[in-house]
Amino acid sequence: MIELYSSPTSNGLKITILLEVLGLEYNYHSIDLERKQNHEPWFLELNPSGTIPVIKDTSKSPTKIFSESITIIQYLADEYDIRRQFSYSHNHPLWLEQLQWLMWHAASHEPIQYQLHLYKTFLPSPKTSQGIKDFDYCSDMFENKTRQLFDVMNNRLKHNNGWFVGNCLNIVDIVIFPWIKRAYAGGLGELDDWDELKKWRSKLDGIDSFKRGQLIGVE
Ligand SMILES: N[C@@H](CCC(=O)N[C@@H](CS)C(=O)NCC(=O)O)C(=O)O
């Protein structure tokens, strides 16, 4: 059985959406980040970084336990997307392109958009005038950088028939979607400057398995 330790954040939703898209059975273990359950010793044994999502696949011998959303996505695709409906196999001509977009998301996109969310929504306001100046500088910088990343995605969708890789739903769409869905936390939720990204977001939002995946763990 697949045991998923997670929370309905952008990184957590990538996994519940893929599990629902693949129609897999799994047990969901809700991790309360506000109560810092992810820093409790039992959780740190599963993932010393103290971050969700974490997966434990007890159907394998030995049991597989690991973290990092993109690793989990690639694992689930390799093990359970048997007919390769939503992913390309390692010997497919589009595999490298798929890997490139997964890495682009993990290394270039997500860390920058996350910083924007921190500045626009989650960090406390600074108290001094120098603090406010520095804060605004960083907030503007991360907004500009995130806007550039949204341009990249918008262009890709425009020139690739509304998909990131190939011509149908792929694990790349699944990992990027929760971040675009939560773009409101960075003040960019309307997507007014990115028509293709907006169309893509509503297209995916209309898929039943995406709807189910987004509700898992939400109280
Ligand atoms: N690179 C990691 C990032 C995971 C991550 O930052 N998860 C956040 C929730 S979206 C988390 O667990 N935050 C709690 C903490 O850092 O204390 C991944 O893709 O899985």
Ligand as a Chemical Component Dictionary entry (heavy atoms), coordinates in Angstrom:
data_LIG
# 
_chem_comp.id                   LIG 
_chem_comp.type                 NON-POLYMER 
_chem_comp.pdbx_formal_charge   0 
_chem_comp.three_letter_code    LIG 
# 
loop_
_chem_comp_atom.comp_id 
_chem_comp_atom.atom_id 
_chem_comp_atom.alt_atom_id 
_chem_comp_atom.type_symbol 
_chem_comp_atom.charge 
_chem_comp_atom.model_Cartn_x 
_chem_comp_atom.model_Cartn_y 
_chem_comp_atom.model_Cartn_z 
_chem_comp_atom.pdbx_ordinal 
LIG N1  N1  N 0 11.752 20.515 -2.590 1  
LIG C1  C1  C 0 10.754 19.954 -1.724 2  
LIG C2  C2  C 0 10.049 21.085 -1.019 3  
LIG C3  C3  C 0 9.109  20.549 0.043  4  
LIG C4  C4  C 0 8.561  21.670 0.913  5  
LIG O1  O1  O 0 9.157  22.755 1.036  6  
LIG N2  N2  N 0 7.426  21.403 1.540  7  
LIG C5  C5  C 0 6.827  22.393 2.413  8  
LIG C6  C6  C 0 5.325  22.432 2.199  9  
LIG S1  S1  S 0 4.930  22.923 0.530  10 
LIG C7  C7  C 0 7.089  22.005 3.845  11 
LIG O2  O2  O 0 7.058  20.860 4.201  12 
LIG N3  N3  N 0 7.317  23.021 4.681  13 
LIG C8  C8  C 0 7.479  22.835 6.088  14 
LIG C9  C9  C 0 8.810  23.262 6.596  15 
LIG O3  O3  O 0 9.713  23.541 5.782  16 
LIG O4  O4  O 0 8.940  23.337 7.816  17 
LIG C10 C10 C 0 9.759  19.105 -2.506 18 
LIG O5  O5  O 0 9.577  19.360 -3.703 19 
LIG O6  O6  O 0 9.182  18.163 -1.939 20 
# 
loop_
_chem_comp_bond.comp_id 
_chem_comp_bond.atom_id_1 
_chem_comp_bond.atom_id_2 
_chem_comp_bond.value_order 
_chem_comp_bond.pdbx_ordinal 
LIG N1  C1  SING 1  
LIG C1  C2  SING 2  
LIG C1  C10 SING 3  
LIG C2  C3  SING 4  
LIG C3  C4  SING 5  
LIG C4  O1  DOUB 6  
LIG C4  N2  SING 7  
LIG N2  C5  SING 8  
LIG C5  C6  SING 9  
LIG C5  C7  SING 10 
LIG C6  S1  SING 11 
LIG C7  O2  DOUB 12 
LIG C7  N3  SING 13 
LIG N3  C8  SING 14 
LIG C8  C9  SING 15 
LIG C9  O3  DOUB 16 
LIG C9  O4  SING 17 
LIG C10 O5  DOUB 18 
LIG C10 O6  SING 19 
# 
